[in-house]
C-alpha cells in the first residue's frame, strides 16, 4: 500500500472491511454516452425483431398443427 492509498483510506473506519465504494480499481469500458445509447436502441430493436419473427413462426406452426388435429377430429 503506498502513502497515497493510505491517505485516501482515511474515510474508512479502522477495522471496517473494504466495500465496492472503497475500491476504484474496477475496469472501465471506454464508451461514450452516445455510443451506449445507440447500442441500447439497436439491441432493443434487434430483440423486438427476433421476438416478432419467433411469434410469427410459432403462430404458423400452431395453426398448421391445429388444422391437422381438426381434420382428424372432424373425421374428414
PDB file of N, CA, C and O in Angstrom:
ATOM      1  N   UNK A   1       0.862  -1.173   0.000  1.00  0.00           N
ATOM      2  CA  UNK A   1       0.000   0.000   0.000  1.00  0.00           C
ATOM      3  C   UNK A   1       0.903   1.229   0.000  1.00  0.00           C
ATOM      4  O   UNK A   1       1.799   1.329   0.838  1.00  0.00           O
ATOM      5  N   UNK A   2       0.693   2.137  -0.894  1.00  0.00           N
ATOM      6  CA  UNK A   2       1.512   3.333  -0.979  1.00  0.00           C
ATOM      7  C   UNK A   2       0.970   4.387  -0.027  1.00  0.00           C
ATOM      8  O   UNK A   2      -0.113   4.227   0.537  1.00  0.00           O
ATOM      9  N   UNK A   3       1.715   5.451   0.147  1.00  0.00           N
ATOM     10  CA  UNK A   3       1.263   6.526   1.038  1.00  0.00           C
ATOM     11  C   UNK A   3       0.014   7.197   0.492  1.00  0.00           C
ATOM     12  O   UNK A   3      -0.816   7.677   1.264  1.00  0.00           O
ATOM     13  N   UNK A   4      -0.134   7.240  -0.847  1.00  0.00           N
ATOM     14  CA  UNK A   4      -1.343   7.822  -1.443  1.00  0.00           C
ATOM     15  C   UNK A   4      -2.563   6.974  -1.117  1.00  0.00           C
ATOM     16  O   UNK A   4      -3.641   7.509  -0.859  1.00  0.00           O
ATOM     17  N   UNK A   5      -2.397   5.638  -1.126  1.00  0.00           N
ATOM     18  CA  UNK A   5      -3.505   4.749  -0.798  1.00  0.00           C
ATOM     19  C   UNK A   5      -3.933   4.939   0.656  1.00  0.00           C
ATOM     20  O   UNK A   5      -5.124   4.938   0.968  1.00  0.00           O
ATOM     21  N   UNK A   6      -2.953   5.100   1.533  1.00  0.00           N
ATOM     22  CA  UNK A   6      -3.276   5.303   2.949  1.00  0.00           C
ATOM     23  C   UNK A   6      -3.993   6.630   3.162  1.00  0.00           C
ATOM     24  O   UNK A   6      -4.888   6.732   4.001  1.00  0.00           O
ATOM     25  N   UNK A   7      -3.598   7.641   2.404  1.00  0.00           N
ATOM     26  CA  UNK A   7      -4.218   8.954   2.563  1.00  0.00           C
ATOM     27  C   UNK A   7      -5.679   8.912   2.130  1.00  0.00           C
ATOM     28  O   UNK A   7      -6.526   9.559   2.746  1.00  0.00           O
ATOM     29  N   UNK A   8      -5.979   8.164   1.084  1.00  0.00           N
ATOM     30  CA  UNK A   8      -7.366   8.092   0.626  1.00  0.00           C
ATOM     31  C   UNK A   8      -8.183   7.129   1.474  1.00  0.00           C
ATOM     32  O   UNK A   8      -9.406   7.069   1.343  1.00  0.00           O
ATOM     33  N   UNK A   9      -7.520   6.378   2.338  1.00  0.00           N
ATOM     34  CA  UNK A   9      -8.179   5.391   3.172  1.00  0.00           C
ATOM     35  C   UNK A   9      -8.699   5.989   4.478  1.00  0.00           C
ATOM     36  O   UNK A   9      -9.222   5.259   5.320  1.00  0.00           O
ATOM     37  N   UNK A  10      -8.567   7.297   4.662  1.00  0.00           N
ATOM     38  CA  UNK A  10      -8.950   7.900   5.939  1.00  0.00           C
ATOM     39  C   UNK A  10     -10.459   7.922   6.148  1.00  0.00           C
ATOM     40  O   UNK A  10     -10.906   8.046   7.288  1.00  0.00           O
ATOM     41  N   UNK A  11     -11.263   7.805   5.085  1.00  0.00           N
ATOM     42  CA  UNK A  11     -12.711   7.826   5.248  1.00  0.00           C
ATOM     43  C   UNK A  11     -13.232   6.513   5.816  1.00  0.00           C
ATOM     44  O   UNK A  11     -14.371   6.434   6.277  1.00  0.00           O
ATOM     45  N   UNK A  12     -12.398   5.491   5.778  1.00  0.00           N
ATOM     46  CA  UNK A  12     -12.807   4.185   6.273  1.00  0.00           C
ATOM     47  C   UNK A  12     -12.407   4.049   7.728  1.00  0.00           C
ATOM     48  O   UNK A  12     -11.265   4.326   8.096  1.00  0.00           O
ATOM     49  N   UNK A  13     -13.349   3.623   8.552  1.00  0.00           N
ATOM     50  CA  UNK A  13     -13.060   3.435   9.971  1.00  0.00           C
ATOM     51  C   UNK A  13     -12.118   2.254  10.145  1.00  0.00           C
ATOM     52  O   UNK A  13     -12.185   1.288   9.386  1.00  0.00           O
ATOM     53  N   UNK A  14     -11.237   2.329  11.145  1.00  0.00           N
ATOM     54  CA  UNK A  14     -10.312   1.209  11.368  1.00  0.00           C
ATOM     55  C   UNK A  14     -11.093  -0.077  11.660  1.00  0.00           C
ATOM     56  O   UNK A  14     -12.035  -0.078  12.453  1.00  0.00           O
ATOM     57  N   UNK A  15     -10.692  -1.154  11.014  1.00  0.00           N
ATOM     58  CA  UNK A  15     -11.340  -2.435  11.237  1.00  0.00           C
ATOM     59  C   UNK A  15     -12.557  -2.672  10.347  1.00  0.00           C
ATOM     60  O   UNK A  15     -13.057  -3.794  10.263  1.00  0.00           O
ATOM     61  N   UNK A  16     -13.031  -1.628   9.689  1.00  0.00           N
ATOM     62  CA  UNK A  16     -14.190  -1.791   8.801  1.00  0.00           C
ATOM     63  C   UNK A  16     -13.721  -2.400   7.486  1.00  0.00           C
ATOM     64  O   UNK A  16     -12.751  -1.913   6.904  1.00  0.00           O
ATOM     65  N   UNK A  17     -14.381  -3.455   6.998  1.00  0.00           N
ATOM     66  CA  UNK A  17     -13.937  -4.078   5.748  1.00  0.00           C
ATOM     67  C   UNK A  17     -14.147  -3.151   4.555  1.00  0.00           C
ATOM     68  O   UNK A  17     -15.005  -2.269   4.564  1.00  0.00           O
ATOM     69  N   UNK A  18     -13.347  -3.379   3.551  1.00  0.00           N
ATOM     70  CA  UNK A  18     -13.481  -2.587   2.320  1.00  0.00           C
ATOM     71  C   UNK A  18     -14.770  -2.952   1.615  1.00  0.00           C
ATOM     72  O   UNK A  18     -15.197  -4.107   1.650  1.00  0.00           O
ATOM     73  N   UNK A  19     -15.388  -1.985   0.981  1.00  0.00           N
ATOM     74  CA  UNK A  19     -16.592  -2.218   0.179  1.00  0.00           C
ATOM     75  C   UNK A  19     -16.296  -1.822  -1.254  1.00  0.00           C
ATOM     76  O   UNK A  19     -15.213  -1.326  -1.565  1.00  0.00           O
ATOM     77  N   UNK A  20     -17.263  -2.044  -2.116  1.00  0.00           N
ATOM     78  CA  UNK A  20     -17.077  -1.698  -3.523  1.00  0.00           C
ATOM     79  C   UNK A  20     -16.853  -0.201  -3.695  1.00  0.00           C
ATOM     80  O   UNK A  20     -16.142   0.215  -4.610  1.00  0.00           O
ATOM     81  N   UNK A  21     -17.449   0.613  -2.831  1.00  0.00           N
ATOM     82  CA  UNK A  21     -17.237   2.062  -2.939  1.00  0.00           C
ATOM     83  C   UNK A  21     -15.814   2.442  -2.590  1.00  0.00           C
ATOM     84  O   UNK A  21     -15.288   3.430  -3.104  1.00  0.00           O
ATOM     85  N   UNK A  22     -15.176   1.653  -1.706  1.00  0.00           N
ATOM     86  CA  UNK A  22     -13.804   1.952  -1.310  1.00  0.00           C
ATOM     87  C   UNK A  22     -12.801   1.615  -2.404  1.00  0.00           C
ATOM     88  O   UNK A  22     -11.698   2.159  -2.432  1.00  0.00           O
ATOM     89  N   UNK A  23     -13.181   0.731  -3.289  1.00  0.00           N
ATOM     90  CA  UNK A  23     -12.263   0.291  -4.340  1.00  0.00           C
ATOM     91  C   UNK A  23     -12.598   1.008  -5.638  1.00  0.00           C
ATOM     92  O   UNK A  23     -13.755   1.042  -6.059  1.00  0.00           O
ATOM     93  N   UNK A  24     -11.601   1.569  -6.254  1.00  0.00           N
ATOM     94  CA  UNK A  24     -11.822   2.251  -7.527  1.00  0.00           C
ATOM     95  C   UNK A  24     -10.961   1.611  -8.604  1.00  0.00           C
ATOM     96  O   UNK A  24     -10.454   2.293  -9.495  1.00  0.00           O
ATOM     97  N   UNK A  25     -10.801   0.293  -8.514  1.00  0.00           N
ATOM     98  CA  UNK A  25      -9.926  -0.389  -9.457  1.00  0.00           C
ATOM     99  C   UNK A  25     -10.694  -1.261 -10.432  1.00  0.00           C
ATOM    100  O   UNK A  25     -10.101  -2.094 -11.116  1.00  0.00           O
ATOM    101  N   UNK A  26     -12.006  -1.081 -10.506  1.00  0.00           N
ATOM    102  CA  UNK A  26     -12.782  -1.864 -11.453  1.00  0.00           C
ATOM    103  C   UNK A  26     -12.455  -1.420 -12.873  1.00  0.00           C
ATOM    104  O   UNK A  26     -12.260  -0.229 -13.117  1.00  0.00           O
ATOM    105  N   UNK A  27     -12.393  -2.350 -13.802  1.00  0.00           N
ATOM    106  CA  UNK A  27     -12.085  -1.946 -15.181  1.00  0.00           C
ATOM    107  C   UNK A  27     -13.216  -1.115 -15.775  1.00  0.00           C
ATOM    108  O   UNK A  27     -14.394  -1.379 -15.534  1.00  0.00           O
ATOM    109  N   UNK A  28     -12.849  -0.143 -16.528  1.00  0.00           N
ATOM    110  CA  UNK A  28     -13.821   0.728 -17.178  1.00  0.00           C
ATOM    111  C   UNK A  28     -13.831   0.441 -18.671  1.00  0.00           C
ATOM    112  O   UNK A  28     -12.777   0.241 -19.275  1.00  0.00           O
ATOM    113  N   UNK A  29     -15.006   0.420 -19.261  1.00  0.00           N
ATOM    114  CA  UNK A  29     -15.124   0.245 -20.702  1.00  0.00           C
ATOM    115  C   UNK A  29     -15.229   1.638 -21.305  1.00  0.00           C
ATOM    116  O   UNK A  29     -16.160   2.377 -20.983  1.00  0.00           O
ATOM    117  N   UNK A  30     -14.297   2.008 -22.171  1.00  0.00           N
ATOM    118  CA  UNK A  30     -14.313   3.360 -22.727  1.00  0.00           C
ATOM    119  C   UNK A  30     -15.432   3.537 -23.755  1.00  0.00           C
ATOM    120  O   UNK A  30     -15.213   3.367 -24.954  1.00  0.00           O
ATOM    121  N   UNK A  31     -16.622   3.877 -23.280  1.00  0.00           N
ATOM    122  CA  UNK A  31     -17.784   4.044 -24.154  1.00  0.00           C
ATOM    123  C   UNK A  31     -18.388   5.417 -23.854  1.00  0.00           C
ATOM    124  O   UNK A  31     -18.594   5.783 -22.697  1.00  0.00           O
ATOM    125  N   UNK A  32     -18.661   6.151 -24.904  1.00  0.00           N
ATOM    126  CA  UNK A  32     -19.305   7.448 -24.714  1.00  0.00           C
ATOM    127  C   UNK A  32     -20.801   7.240 -24.482  1.00  0.00           C
ATOM    128  O   UNK A  32     -21.342   6.210 -24.885  1.00  0.00           O
ATOM    129  N   UNK A  33     -21.467   8.177 -23.852  1.00  0.00           N
ATOM    130  CA  UNK A  33     -22.916   8.038 -23.638  1.00  0.00           C
ATOM    131  C   UNK A  33     -23.694   7.893 -24.942  1.00  0.00           C
ATOM    132  O   UNK A  33     -24.693   7.176 -24.991  1.00  0.00           O
ATOM    133  N   UNK A  34     -23.245   8.563 -25.991  1.00  0.00           N
ATOM    134  CA  UNK A  34     -23.930   8.460 -27.276  1.00  0.00           C
ATOM    135  C   UNK A  34     -23.834   7.043 -27.840  1.00  0.00           C
ATOM    136  O   UNK A  34     -24.812   6.504 -28.358  1.00  0.00           O
ATOM    137  N   UNK A  35     -22.644   6.447 -27.732  1.00  0.00           N
ATOM    138  CA  UNK A  35     -22.452   5.085 -28.217  1.00  0.00           C
ATOM    139  C   UNK A  35     -23.289   4.109 -27.402  1.00  0.00           C
ATOM    140  O   UNK A  35     -23.893   3.193 -27.960  1.00  0.00           O
ATOM    141  N   UNK A  36     -23.329   4.297 -26.092  1.00  0.00           N
ATOM    142  CA  UNK A  36     -24.116   3.414 -25.236  1.00  0.00           C
ATOM    143  C   UNK A  36     -25.604   3.527 -25.565  1.00  0.00           C
ATOM    144  O   UNK A  36     -26.313   2.521 -25.581  1.00  0.00           O
ATOM    145  N   UNK A  37     -26.076   4.734 -25.826  1.00  0.00           N
ATOM    146  CA  UNK A  37     -27.482   4.932 -26.181  1.00  0.00           C
ATOM    147  C   UNK A  37     -27.799   4.269 -27.516  1.00  0.00           C
ATOM    148  O   UNK A  37     -28.810   3.578 -27.644  1.00  0.00           O
ATOM    149  N   UNK A  38     -26.948   4.477 -28.498  1.00  0.00           N
ATOM    150  CA  UNK A  38     -27.154   3.869 -29.816  1.00  0.00           C
ATOM    151  C   UNK A  38     -27.138   2.344 -29.706  1.00  0.00           C
ATOM    152  O   UNK A  38     -27.968   1.666 -30.311  1.00  0.00           O
ATOM    153  N   UNK A  39     -26.209   1.817 -28.945  1.00  0.00           N
ATOM    154  CA  UNK A  39     -26.132   0.365 -28.760  1.00  0.00           C
ATOM    155  C   UNK A  39     -27.386  -0.159 -28.079  1.00  0.00           C
ATOM    156  O   UNK A  39     -27.893  -1.215 -28.455  1.00  0.00           O
ATOM    157  N   UNK A  40     -27.891   0.554 -27.092  1.00  0.00           N
ATOM    158  CA  UNK A  40     -29.115   0.145 -26.406  1.00  0.00           C
ATOM    159  C   UNK A  40     -30.320   0.151 -27.328  1.00  0.00           C
ATOM    160  O   UNK A  40     -31.149  -0.759 -27.290  1.00  0.00           O
ATOM    161  N   UNK A  41     -30.412   1.174 -28.150  1.00  0.00           N
ATOM    162  CA  UNK A  41     -31.542   1.270 -29.095  1.00  0.00           C
ATOM    163  C   UNK A  41     -31.470   0.138 -30.124  1.00  0.00           C
ATOM    164  O   UNK A  41     -32.480  -0.499 -30.420  1.00  0.00           O
ATOM    165  N   UNK A  42     -30.281  -0.107 -30.663  1.00  0.00           N
ATOM    166  CA  UNK A  42     -30.133  -1.180 -31.645  1.00  0.00           C
ATOM    167  C   UNK A  42     -30.394  -2.555 -31.026  1.00  0.00           C
ATOM    168  O   UNK A  42     -30.970  -3.429 -31.674  1.00  0.00           O
ATOM    169  N   UNK A  43     -29.977  -2.743 -29.792  1.00  0.00           N
ATOM    170  CA  UNK A  43     -30.239  -4.004 -29.105  1.00  0.00           C
ATOM    171  C   UNK A  43     -31.731  -4.203 -28.894  1.00  0.00           C
ATOM    172  O   UNK A  43     -32.244  -5.302 -29.104  1.00  0.00           O
ATOM    173  N   UNK A  44     -32.429  -3.159 -28.484  1.00  0.00           N
ATOM    174  CA  UNK A  44     -33.881  -3.249 -28.279  1.00  0.00           C
ATOM    175  C   UNK A  44     -34.602  -3.544 -29.589  1.00  0.00           C
ATOM    176  O   UNK A  44     -35.514  -4.370 -29.627  1.00  0.00           O
ATOM    177  N   UNK A  45     -34.198  -2.875 -30.656  1.00  0.00           N
ATOM    178  CA  UNK A  45     -34.810  -3.143 -31.966  1.00  0.00           C
ATOM    179  C   UNK A  45     -34.536  -4.574 -32.420  1.00  0.00           C
ATOM    180  O   UNK A  45     -35.433  -5.245 -32.932  1.00  0.00           O
ATOM    181  N   UNK A  46     -33.321  -5.039 -32.238  1.00  0.00           N
ATOM    182  CA  UNK A  46     -32.974  -6.413 -32.607  1.00  0.00           C
ATOM    183  C   UNK A  46     -33.793  -7.426 -31.817  1.00  0.00           C
ATOM    184  O   UNK A  46     -34.269  -8.415 -32.374  1.00  0.00           O
ATOM    185  N   UNK A  47     -33.957  -7.180 -30.522  1.00  0.00           N
ATOM    186  CA  UNK A  47     -34.764  -8.081 -29.696  1.00  0.00           C
ATOM    187  C   UNK A  47     -36.217  -8.075 -30.147  1.00  0.00           C
ATOM    188  O   UNK A  47     -36.861  -9.124 -30.170  1.00  0.00           O
ATOM    189  N   UNK A  48     -36.737  -6.915 -30.504  1.00  0.00           N
ATOM    190  CA  UNK A  48     -38.123  -6.824 -30.964  1.00  0.00           C
ATOM    191  C   UNK A  48     -38.314  -7.571 -32.283  1.00  0.00           C
ATOM    192  O   UNK A  48     -39.319  -8.258 -32.464  1.00  0.00           O
ATOM    193  N   UNK A  49     -37.364  -7.443 -33.196  1.00  0.00           N
ATOM    194  CA  UNK A  49     -37.461  -8.123 -34.490  1.00  0.00           C
ATOM    195  C   UNK A  49     -37.384  -9.641 -34.300  1.00  0.00           C
ATOM    196  O   UNK A  49     -38.161 -10.384 -34.900  1.00  0.00           O
ATOM    197  N   UNK A  50     -36.456 -10.093 -33.476  1.00  0.00           N
ATOM    198  CA  UNK A  50     -36.325 -11.531 -33.218  1.00  0.00           C
ATOM    199  C   UNK A  50     -37.587 -12.074 -32.557  1.00  0.00           C
ATOM    200  O   UNK A  50     -38.038 -13.170 -32.887  1.00  0.00           O
ATOM    201  N   UNK A  51     -38.159 -11.312 -31.624  1.00  0.00           N
ATOM    202  CA  UNK A  51     -39.398 -11.732 -30.960  1.00  0.00           C
ATOM    203  C   UNK A  51     -40.546 -11.813 -31.966  1.00  0.00           C
ATOM    204  O   UNK A  51     -41.329 -12.762 -31.938  1.00  0.00           O
ATOM    205  N   UNK A  52     -40.646 -10.840 -32.837  1.00  0.00           N
ATOM    206  CA  UNK A  52     -41.703 -10.838 -33.853  1.00  0.00           C
ATOM    207  C   UNK A  52     -41.565 -12.031 -34.801  1.00  0.00           C
ATOM    208  O   UNK A  52     -42.559 -12.673 -35.140  1.00  0.00           O
ATOM    209  N   UNK A  53     -40.347 -12.323 -35.224  1.00  0.00           N
ATOM    210  CA  UNK A  53     -40.114 -13.467 -36.102  1.00  0.00           C
ATOM    211  C   UNK A  53     -40.471 -14.770 -35.381  1.00  0.00           C
ATOM    212  O   UNK A  53     -41.116 -15.644 -35.961  1.00  0.00           O
ATOM    213  N   UNK A  54     -40.058 -14.898 -34.132  1.00  0.00           N
ATOM    214  CA  UNK A  54     -40.377 -16.097 -33.360  1.00  0.00           C
ATOM    215  C   UNK A  54     -41.869 -16.273 -33.160  1.00  0.00           C
ATOM    216  O   UNK A  54     -42.388 -17.384 -33.271  1.00  0.00           O
ATOM    217  N   UNK A  55     -42.562 -15.183 -32.866  1.00  0.00           N
ATOM    218  CA  UNK A  55     -44.016 -15.254 -32.678  1.00  0.00           C
ATOM    219  C   UNK A  55     -44.716 -15.633 -33.973  1.00  0.00           C
ATOM    220  O   UNK A  55     -45.665 -16.418 -33.956  1.00  0.00           O
ATOM    221  N   UNK A  56     -44.266 -15.093 -35.084  1.00  0.00           N
ATOM    222  CA  UNK A  56     -44.874 -15.418 -36.375  1.00  0.00           C
ATOM    223  C   UNK A  56     -44.662 -16.887 -36.729  1.00  0.00           C
ATOM    224  O   UNK A  56     -45.599 -17.570 -37.143  1.00  0.00           O
ATOM    225  N   UNK A  57     -43.429 -17.373 -36.566  1.00  0.00           N
ATOM    226  CA  UNK A  57     -43.155 -18.776 -36.868  1.00  0.00           C
ATOM    227  C   UNK A  57     -43.921 -19.704 -35.929  1.00  0.00           C
ATOM    228  O   UNK A  57     -44.433 -20.739 -36.355  1.00  0.00           O
ATOM    229  N   UNK A  58     -43.998 -19.337 -34.663  1.00  0.00           N
ATOM    230  CA  UNK A  58     -44.763 -20.141 -33.709  1.00  0.00           C
ATOM    231  C   UNK A  58     -46.246 -20.167 -34.037  1.00  0.00           C
ATOM    232  O   UNK A  58     -46.895 -21.207 -33.919  1.00  0.00           O
ATOM    233  N   UNK A  59     -46.777 -19.040 -34.443  1.00  0.00           N
ATOM    234  CA  UNK A  59     -48.182 -18.977 -34.834  1.00  0.00           C
ATOM    235  C   UNK A  59     -48.468 -19.818 -36.060  1.00  0.00           C
ATOM    236  O   UNK A  59     -49.495 -20.491 -36.136  1.00  0.00           O
ATOM    237  N   UNK A  60     -47.550 -19.777 -37.025  1.00  0.00           N
ATOM    238  CA  UNK A  60     -47.735 -20.578 -38.230  1.00  0.00           C
ATOM    239  C   UNK A  60     -47.668 -22.077 -37.906  1.00  0.00           C
ATOM    240  O   UNK A  60     -48.457 -22.866 -38.425  1.00  0.00           O
ATOM    241  N   UNK A  61     -46.719 -22.459 -37.046  1.00  0.00           N
ATOM    242  CA  UNK A  61     -46.604 -23.872 -36.664  1.00  0.00           C
ATOM    243  C   UNK A  61     -47.831 -24.318 -35.889  1.00  0.00           C
ATOM    244  O   UNK A  61     -48.321 -25.428 -36.099  1.00  0.00           O
ATOM    245  N   UNK A  62     -48.335 -23.481 -35.001  1.00  0.00           N
ATOM    246  CA  UNK A  62     -49.535 -23.821 -34.235  1.00  0.00           C
ATOM    247  C   UNK A  62     -50.756 -23.930 -35.117  1.00  0.00           C
ATOM    248  O   UNK A  62     -51.585 -24.820 -34.924  1.00  0.00           O
ATOM    249  N   UNK A  63     -50.878 -23.043 -36.075  1.00  0.00           N
ATOM    250  CA  UNK A  63     -52.017 -23.085 -36.993  1.00  0.00           C
ATOM    251  C   UNK A  63     -51.977 -24.373 -37.822  1.00  0.00           C
ATOM    252  O   UNK A  63     -53.005 -25.017 -38.033  1.00  0.00           O
ATOM    253  N   UNK A  64     -50.789 -24.738 -38.283  1.00  0.00           N
ATOM    254  CA  UNK A  64     -50.646 -25.975 -39.068  1.00  0.00           C
ATOM    255  C   UNK A  64     -51.025 -27.188 -38.226  1.00  0.00           C
ATOM    256  O   UNK A  64     -51.741 -28.074 -38.693  1.00  0.00           O
ATOM    257  N   UNK A  65     -50.537 -27.226 -36.973  1.00  0.00           N
ATOM    258  CA  UNK A  65     -50.844 -28.341 -36.080  1.00  0.00           C
ATOM    259  C   UNK A  65     -52.352 -28.438 -35.822  1.00  0.00           C
ATOM    260  O   UNK A  65     -52.935 -29.517 -35.924  1.00  0.00           O
ATOM    261  N   UNK A  66     -52.963 -27.330 -35.496  1.00  0.00           N
ATOM    262  CA  UNK A  66     -54.391 -27.365 -35.162  1.00  0.00           C
ATOM    263  C   UNK A  66     -55.260 -27.688 -36.384  1.00  0.00           C
ATOM    264  O   UNK A  66     -56.321 -28.295 -36.239  1.00  0.00           O
ATOM    265  N   UNK A  67     -54.831 -27.298 -37.557  1.00  0.00           N
ATOM    266  CA  UNK A  67     -55.583 -27.692 -38.749  1.00  0.00           C
ATOM    267  C   UNK A  67     -55.539 -29.207 -38.946  1.00  0.00           C
ATOM    268  O   UNK A  67     -56.543 -29.821 -39.309  1.00  0.00           O
ATOM    269  N   UNK A  68     -54.353 -29.813 -38.701  1.00  0.00           N
ATOM    270  CA  UNK A  68     -54.240 -31.272 -38.807  1.00  0.00           C
ATOM    271  C   UNK A  68     -55.120 -31.957 -37.749  1.00  0.00           C
ATOM    272  O   UNK A  68     -55.820 -32.925 -38.049  1.00  0.00           O
ATOM    273  N   UNK A  69     -55.078 -31.453 -36.528  1.00  0.00           N
ATOM    274  CA  UNK A  69     -55.869 -32.035 -35.441  1.00  0.00           C
ATOM    275  C   UNK A  69     -57.371 -31.889 -35.737  1.00  0.00           C
ATOM    276  O   UNK A  69     -58.149 -32.815 -35.512  1.00  0.00           O
ATOM    277  N   UNK A  70     -57.752 -30.743 -36.230  1.00  0.00           N
ATOM    278  CA  UNK A  70     -59.179 -30.525 -36.548  1.00  0.00           C
ATOM    279  C   UNK A  70     -59.645 -31.459 -37.665  1.00  0.00           C
ATOM    280  O   UNK A  70     -60.768 -31.961 -37.630  1.00  0.00           O
ATOM    281  N   UNK A  71     -58.786 -31.688 -38.645  1.00  0.00           N
ATOM    282  CA  UNK A  71     -59.160 -32.589 -39.733  1.00  0.00           C
ATOM    283  C   UNK A  71     -59.396 -34.000 -39.212  1.00  0.00           C
ATOM    284  O   UNK A  71     -60.371 -34.650 -39.590  1.00  0.00           O
ATOM    285  N   UNK A  72     -58.519 -34.466 -38.356  1.00  0.00           N
ATOM    286  CA  UNK A  72     -58.647 -35.803 -37.799  1.00  0.00           C
ATOM    287  C   UNK A  72     -59.851 -35.870 -36.864  1.00  0.00           C
ATOM    288  O   UNK A  72     -60.586 -36.857 -36.881  1.00  0.00           O
ATOM    289  N   UNK A  73     -60.061 -34.849 -36.058  1.00  0.00           N
ATOM    290  CA  UNK A  73     -61.168 -34.822 -35.102  1.00  0.00           C
ATOM    291  C   UNK A  73     -62.521 -34.739 -35.761  1.00  0.00           C
ATOM    292  O   UNK A  73     -63.501 -35.246 -35.214  1.00  0.00           O
ATOM    293  N   UNK A  74     -62.608 -34.117 -36.916  1.00  0.00           N
ATOM    294  CA  UNK A  74     -63.882 -33.970 -37.613  1.00  0.00           C
ATOM    295  C   UNK A  74     -64.180 -35.157 -38.529  1.00  0.00           C
ATOM    296  O   UNK A  74     -65.260 -35.225 -39.116  1.00  0.00           O
ATOM    297  N   UNK A  75     -63.254 -36.075 -38.655  1.00  0.00           N
ATOM    298  CA  UNK A  75     -63.465 -37.263 -39.473  1.00  0.00           C
ATOM    299  C   UNK A  75     -63.382 -37.013 -40.953  1.00  0.00           C
ATOM    300  O   UNK A  75     -63.993 -37.753 -41.723  1.00  0.00           O
ATOM    301  N   UNK A  76     -62.673 -36.030 -41.383  1.00  0.00           N
ATOM    302  CA  UNK A  76     -62.536 -35.751 -42.821  1.00  0.00           C
ATOM    303  C   UNK A  76     -61.415 -36.538 -43.429  1.00  0.00           C
ATOM    304  O   UNK A  76     -61.161 -36.424 -44.628  1.00  0.00           O
TER     305      UNK A  76
END
